[in-house]
């Protein structure tokens, strides 16, 4: 009974890790898209130069 529970627990952990990694890939792609959009659409300063679109 214990080996069966261990196998089921391992399957649950691996399924959860796979889902979390896939979700993190989606988050990374969304962040990259927002960064690229901000880089392309940044506003020009008063002197005509392109400023930073982020605050840090």
Buried (B, 14 or more C-beta within 10 A) or exposed (E): EEEEEEEEEEEEEEEEEEEEEEEEEEEEEEEEEEEEEEEEEEEEEEEEEEEEEEEE
